[in-house]
């Protein structure tokens, strides 16, 4: 399960705190959430400090989000390692 909490928002940016696991359908939901904020011309910051696991779909979503300009903050070491692993899709 993934819990998403908007911790701050202003005219130029929004910060979303993620807690739990970014897996399966939750990855798609999170991607849609990020796209919506980006389309409203806001910088999106994802606080990943409380993310405990992500599957390959979650890794792919985080990579696409970062490529689209989403800023990943407080990334746990495991998630950082998965994002750097070029053998993952």
ABEGO torsion letter per residue (X at the ends): XBBBBBABBBAABBBBBBBEBBBEAAAAAAAAAAAAAAAAGBBBBBBAAABABBBAAAAAAAAAAAAAGBBBBGBBAAAAAAAABAABX
